[in-house]
Amino acid sequence: MKRALCLLLTSLVLASTVTGCSSNGNDGAASKGSNKYTPGVYTATTQGMHGSEMVVDVTFDETSITDVKVVSHGETFGIGYGMDTTPIEVIPGQIVETQSLDVDSVTGATLTTTFIKNAVKDTVVQAGGTVENLATKPEATKGEDQTYDVDVVVVGGGVAGISAAIEAAANGADVLILEKQGIVGGATTRSGGKIMANGTEIQKAEGIEDSNELMFDYLKEVGGDLIDDEKLHGFVDNSLDTYNWMTDMGVQVQDVEPIHSSLTPYRVHNTLGGGGMTDGHGGQIIVPMMNKYNELDGDIVYNVTANELLTNDKNEIVGVKGLAKDGSTVTVNAKSVIIATGGYAQNKEMMAKYADFTTGYSSQVPAGNVGDGITMAEAVGAQIFDSPSTQTVYVSYTCGVGINEESGLIVTEDGKRFVNEYTYQYHVGDAMRKENSSTGYYIATSNDPTPTVQYGMSMDSTVSADSIEELAKLIEVDPATLQATVDRYNELCEKGVDEDFGKPADKMYPIKGDKYYAIKLNPAVTVTFGGIVTDIESRVLDKNNTPIKGLYAAGETAFEGLFGTEYPGCGVAISAGSYYGRVAGENAANEAKAN
């Protein structure tokens, strides 16, 4: 069974494209000969991710597409390319095999799939063909139900799930990952690809003194009473080991940076290409980890949404059941089950239940983060923690103000100042959340030196006015309130001391000038803190704090005890998720071998 499962369900979908019957007796895909082309190689350039361009070469003979090659692109590593299931590796071959542009998109990487299809459409026209002749979609057919028997099944292929799977396989277990998307990586691949750790060689090389104690004290201070000290120590005290475990399998770290320039020591480690508040670099972690998992002969089935934990008459967990993309049922009988399905920020009902304060917030997480694992665990009696907060940031989607260390005046929707703006963006976000402000504004004039602010002020969409009173009216804030806020802020700037919130004097820029700007900041959720309650062995606990036999959880689906009301620093979720995923994998493998 090893490795053969990797593309099983993807192959089933492709098979239906090739062999599915249609009422007219054709095979459902565009038939060879239905298009006439001028033979040759044609090139198309189309839009890609992050403002990049994608260049695609397509080869035609007189009646068919014979080759599709993506020549250059700027797609996200681990999402658009880099693995045997990502679009740039998969979609060209499917187009050639089916002679159709209506092949299924890779779930979780729809945009890259679309870019490739658009480029091929362009070349079809160049070659004298008709695009509509390649748009025949086969009649959908339900696949055969599948059953697998393994030692350990991991539900979810993000950083926690893959870490768990690697550790379980390394400890001798027969392991299968069930992944609901067409690619692995979850929220990690979309992240900045940062790792938080202390005592690393790169820190030492730069003369940075750090320790478990310093790291623990900082995270404890931010998290407060909601922190489980034992759990936090588990992560912190093993952060160096987790970091080395990742780098030993090929994860490359380029440098180390602070959580925020106001916070030391530097302990946020950037993988290749990362740095600052950039995203889309998490593939630098996921791809090497998947390579390691493949080396261990681990199995994975894609496009399956797990929806039920299987139990015996003792309420012990003995497997999981799910629904495949083609409508078939997938049953996995296992001695241990690890839930690593991520958070629930894309589930409106769960957000309303566990985080009702986020009504109107957007979400910056994958569409698959809907809390499936939490729902399944709760159905078998697991204890669920209802967190009072989420990882919240207030950001301008047009210019990036709010997350790039801007330090000017930020006000609530009521026009009031509420925080030291020169601090980590999630502290600012949590402070604004506590003000119950559905939006915020960065008030600026031309004397603000921050590049993102300068860029924001240059945009036509940014509200501007010749006076604070006029600006307030344009953003529907009480003019007297905003004027009083600005006057007080300017007074503090002149004094050189922020008596209200303690911002450093060199980060105080007076709001004075010929024109005033208000850059709108919108709230967004990037991580949920609530979820399945586990112990330090990653065992899922019932409502009596007793482990449920055969059931483990790690990652965002089980972050209880590791966070307070705000996210403490980039790289914590990845590092803690990986560590407790490893714990889950080792323990699940040992339990499976004992049964």
N, C-alpha and C positions, 0 to 999 in steps of 0.2 A: 504493500500500500504506500510505502514511503515515496514522497515527492510527487507521485502520480496524481495525488489529490489536488495539488497546487492549483491547477487550472481546470479542474473537473467541471465545475459549474459554468465557468466561462466557456468551456468547450461545448457544453450542452446548449448554451444559448447560440453559439456559432453554428452548431449542428442543425438547430431548428431553422436558422437562416438559410442553410444550404439545402436541406431536405424537406422543409415544411411544404405541404401540398396546398395548392390553391384551386379554386373552383374551375378555372379554365384549363387545368391540367398542366400548367407550367410549374416550375419548381419553386416559385415564390420570390426568388431573387431575380435580378435583371439578367436575362438570358444573353449569352454571348451572341453577337450578331444583331442585337436590338439597337445597337449604336454603330455608326460608321465613323471612324477616326482617320485623320491624316497621321500616319505613323511618325514617331519621334519622341523626343524628351522635351517636356514643357515645364516651365518654372512659374510658380506663383508666389507672391509675397502677401501675407495677410497679417492682421493684428494678432499679437500674442499677449501673454501676461505682463503686467507691470509696465505697460507702454512699449513693450518690445515688439519686434517683428519676427514672424516665422516664415522661413523660406522652404518651399517644398518642391521637389522634382518628381514628376509623374511621367512614366514611360507608357506609350500606347503602341499596339500594333493596329491592324486595320479594323479589328472588331472588339478589342478589349483593353483594359488596363492591365499591364504586365508587371508594373513595379511602382511603388510609392515610397519615396525617401524624404524624410525631414532633414534638410541640409543644415539649417541653423535655426536657433530659437533662443528664447529667454525664459523658458518655462521653469516652474519650481521643481527643484530636485526632490525626488521621493513622491511627488504628486503627478507631475506631467511626464517625468522621465526618470530613469535610474534603476527600475526593477522590471522583472519579466511580466508584470501585469499593468504597468503604467502606459498611458495612451500612445506615446511615441514609439514604444516597443510593440504594441498590440494592434492599434487601429489600422496602420498601413497594410499589414498582412490580411486583416479581415476584409478590407475594401477590395484587395486583389482577389481573394478567394471567393467572395460572394458577388463581385462585380456590382456592388450596391453601395450607395452613400447612406443608406438607412440602417447601417449596423448599429448595435446598441452602444451608447456612450459608456465609458468606464465610470461607474458610480463613484462619486467622490472626486472625479477629475473631469467633469462635464465640459468645462470651458476649453481645456486643451483639446479634447476630442472634437469640439465644434470648430476650433481653429484649423485643425487638420482637414476636416471635411470641407470647410469653406475654401481652403487652398485647392483641394482636388476639384471642386466644382469649377473654379476658375480655369484650371487646365483642361477640363472637359470641353469647355466653350472654346478655348484656344485651339484644341485639336479638332474642332468641327463637330463635336458630339452634342447630344441633348441631355441636359442635366436631369430632366424629368424621367428619362428612361432608366436612371440609376436610383430612383426614389421609391422603388417597390419594396414595401415592407412585408415580410412573410407573415402568414397567419400564425399567431401565437399558439404554441402547444405546451401542455403541462409535461414537465419532466418526470422521470421515475423517482419514486420515494427512495431515499438512501438511508442506510443504517451503518454506523461505524462503532467498533469496540476498541477502546483505548484505555490507557492508565489514567491520563490527565487530559481534560479538555479545558482550553482557555477561551473564554468568550470575550472577544475584543482584541484587536491587533494594534493598539497604541503602544506607547513606550512601556507602560506597566505590564500590559499583556505579553508583549514580546519578551520583556525581561523575565517574566514568570515562565514562559515557554522555554526559553533558553536554559534557565536554571533547572527546570524539571527534566528536560532532555539530558542535560549534563549529569544529572543524578540518576540516569538509567531508565527513565520513564518513557513510555510510548506516548507521544504528545500530539494533539491536534488543536489548531486554532480555528475557531469559527469567527469569520469577519463579515460584517453586514455590508460593507462597501466593496467596491471592486479593487481597492488598493488598501494597504495597511498604513498605519501612521497616525490616524485620528487627528487630534488637535496638535500633536507634537510636530508633524510635518509643516503645519501652517505657522508654527511659532518661530521665535527668533533662534531656536536651537541652542539655548543657553543651559549651562550646568552649574549649579551652586555647590561649592565644596571648599574645604579649607585644608591647608597643609600641602598643597600640590607643588610639584616641581616648578611649574611656571610662576607660581607665587614666590617661591624661594628665589628663583632666578631674577626676579624684579625687586627683591628685597622686602617683600610684603610679609609682615609677621601676622599670623592668624592662628587660631586654635579652635578646638571643639568648644571650649568654654566661651570664647568670644562670640562664636556663631550662635551657640545656644542662647546666650544672654540676649542677643539682639532679637532673635526670632521669638523668644519668650516675652520680651518687652512689647513687641508689636502684637502678639496674640493674646496676651493677658490670661484671664481666668478660663478661657475656652481651650487653652492648650493642655494636652495630656503630656506631662513631663516625660513619662517613660517612652511614649511614642516618639516625641521630638528628639529625645536623646538617641533613640534607635537610628533615626535618620541622620542626625548630625554626627554622631560618633562614628558612623560608617560612611560618611560622605566621601572621604578620601578613597576608601575601598571601592565605592560605586563608581567614582570618577576613573580610577585606574582600570576597573573592570571594563568600562566603556572604551577607554583609549587603547587598551590591550587588544580589543577586537576590531580596531581600525577607526574609531571616532577621532577625528583630528581637531585639536584645539589650537586656535591661532593667537589668542591673547586673553587677558583678564581685565575686567573693568569693575567699577563700583556699582552698587545698586542704584545710586544717585550720587552726583559729585559732592553732595553734602554729607555722604555717609561713607565711612571707611571701616575696615580695610576693604580693598578690592577682592571680591571672591566670586564674581559672576564670570564664568568662563565661556567665551564665545567660540563656537565651532566655525569652520571655514566660511568666510563670506559674511558672517554676522557682525554685530556691533551696534550699540545704541538701541533705538527702538525699531529696528528693521524686523521684518517677519519673513517667513518662507524658507528658513534655513534649517528647520528641524529634520529634513531629510538627511542631513549630514550625520545625524544620530541613528535614524531609523534604518537607512540602507545598510550600513555596516552591521547593525544588529540582525537584520534579516539574513544577511550573508552568513552570519554565524549560526543562526537557527537552521538554515539550509545545510550547512556543514554537519550539523548534528542530526541530519536526516529527519527533521521535523516536518509535519504535514500541516496544510492549511486549506480550508475551503472558503471561498469568497462568496459574496452575495447571498448570505444567509443571515436572517434576523432571528436570533434566539428569542423565544417567547415563553418558555416553560422549563422550570427545573424539575427533573424526575426524582421521585422519592420512593423508598420502599415502605413496608408497613411499620418500620421503626422511625419514620420521618428522617432517615438518613438520605443524603443526596447521592444519587446513583447515575446521574447523567443530565442531559439537556436536550430539548427539542426546539426546532426552529423551522422557519418558512423560507424556502429558497426563492430567488428572483423569478424563477420559471414556474412558481406555484407548487412545487413539490415539497414534501415534508422531509426534513433531515433530522434523524435521531442519532444521538451520540451516547452510547452507554459508556460510563467512565467511573473509575473508583474515586476520583477527586475532580471537582469542578472549581475553576477560578474565574470569578467575574471581574472583568476589566473593561467595562463598556463605556467609560467616561461619564461625564456629568449629564445635566438635564436642561441646559440653557435654551435648547431649541424646542422644549416641550412647554407650551403655553399653560397647559393645565397644571403641570407640576410646578412651574414658576409661580403661578397664582397661589398654589397650596403652600409651598415652602419659602417663597420669596415674593410676597405680594407687593412689596415696595418697588419692584422692578417694572411695574406696569408702564408701558410706553418705552421701555429701554430696548435698544437693539441688542443683537448678540453677534459676537465675532468668533463663533465656534462652528465646527462642521455640522451639517444638517443632520447627521446621524446621532448627535448627542441629545437623545430624548429620554434618557433615564431608564432604558430597558432593563438593565441589570438590577437597579433599585426596585423596580416593579416586580421582577421575578423573585428577588430575595425576600421582599415583604410578603409575597404570597406563601412562602414556606416558613414564615414566622420570624424572619430576621428583624432585628432592632434597627430602626431608621432614625438618624439624627436630623432634626430640623434646624439648620443653621440660621442665625439671625442676619446673615450677610452673604454677599457674593464678592468676587473680584470685580470691582466696578471702576471704570475710568470715564472721565468726561473729556471728549476729544472733538476737534473739528475734523470732519471727514474730507474737507476740501484742501486744507493746508497742513494738517498734522499738529496744530497747536493743541496743547494739553498733555502731550506725552514726550516732549523733547526738551525738558528742563527749562521751559520758559518760566520767568519769575516775576512777571508783571502783575497787575491787579486783576484778580478774578472775583466776580460777584455772582451771587445766586440770581434766580429769576426775579427776586424781589429787589435786586440792586444792592445787596449788602455783602460786605467782605466777611469771610468766615474762617480763614486759614492762612498759615504761612505758605505762600505759593511756591517758595523755593524748597521743595521737598519731593520725595518720591510720588509719582503721579497717582498711585493707588491710595496713598494717604490723602491726597487732595480729593480723589473720587469718593472715598469713604466719608470724609468730612462733609462733602456736599450732599451725599446720600442722607446723612444724619440731619441735614437741614431740610429734607423732604423737597428738594428742588429738582424739578423735572428737566431743567436745562440750566446752563450757566453761560456767562459771557466773560471773555478776556478783553478788558478795556485797555486800549493802547493809543499812543501817539508815535510820531516818527522817531522819537528819541529812544525807543525800545530797540536794542541792538540784536535781538535774537533773530536768526535767519528765517525761521518758520513764521515768526510774527511779521517780519518785513514782507515775506511772501504773501501772507494772509492779507495784509493791508493793501497789497497791489491788486488783489482780485476784485473783479466787478461785483461778485456776490456778497462781499463783506459790507456790512452796514457802516456808513460814515456820516458825519455831520460836522457843522461848524461850531457847535456848542454841546456841552453835556446835556443841557435841557432838551435840545432837539434830538440828540442821540437817544436819550431815554424814551422819548415819545415813539421813535422809530422801532425800538425793541420792546415797547409796551411795558416799560418799567416806570414807577412813580418818579418823576423828575426830581422832586425834592429829596427823595431817599438816595438816588444815585449821586446827586450833587453833594449831599452830605458825606457820602462814602468817599468820593473823590477828594473832597476838601480835607477830610481827615487823613487820607492816605498821603496827600501832598504835604500836609503838616508833618507827618512822621518822616517823610523823605528829607525835609528840610532840617529836622532835628538830628537825623542820622541814626535814629534808634526806633525800631519797631516795637513800641510799647504794647501793642495789641496782640501780636502773634509771634514776635521774635524773629522775623526774617532778617538775615544779614544786611547791614547797611549798603554794601556794594551791590546788592541785588534789588535795591529800591529805586525805581525809575519814576520820577514825578509825571503825573498825567497832565502835561501842559503842551500846547501847540496850536497850530492854526486849524488842524482838523483832528477829530476824534473818531476812533474806530471801535466797533464791538464785534468780536469774532465769536460766533455761537459755538458752544461746547455741548455736545450731545452725550447722554449716558449710554454706556455699553457694558455688557457682561461678558467676561472672557473665561471665568472659571466659577463653578459652583462649589460651595464648601460642604454642603450637607450630603447625606447619603448613608450607605451601609455602615453599621458600627462593627469594627473589628478589634481584635486584641493585637499585641505586639508581634504575634506569630501570623498575622494576616488571616486568622480564622474568623469567620462571620459569627457574631453573637446573636442569640435570641433575646427576647425581652427580659429574661432572667439572667442575662450576661453569661449564659452557657454556650460554648461553641456548638454550632450545628455541624454534625459529623459529615465530612466530605465536602464542605463548602468554604471557599476562601475568596477574598476580594482585595483589590489593590488599585491604586491610582485615583483619579478624580471621583470615581464612583464610591470611594471609601476614604475621604479626606478628613473625616471627623477626628478632632484632637490635634490636628497639625496646623490649623489656622484659627485666627480670631475673627475680627470683623473686617480686616483688610488684608490684601495680599502683601506679604513682606518683602518680596524681591524676585526679580526675574531668575528663573532656573530652579526655584524651589519645587514647583509642581513636577517638572521632569525628573529631578534628582530623587525626590521623595517617592514619586510613583515608581521609578525604577527600583529603588531600594526595597520597598515593600512588595513589589512584584517579584523580586528575587526571593524574598522571604517566603512568599506564597508558593512559588514554584518548587523550592526545595522541600518545604513541608508537605505539599501536595504529593510530590513524588515519593517521599518517605512513607506517607500514609498509604499510598497506592501499593507500594511494595510490601507493606505489612499485611495487607488484606489478601 
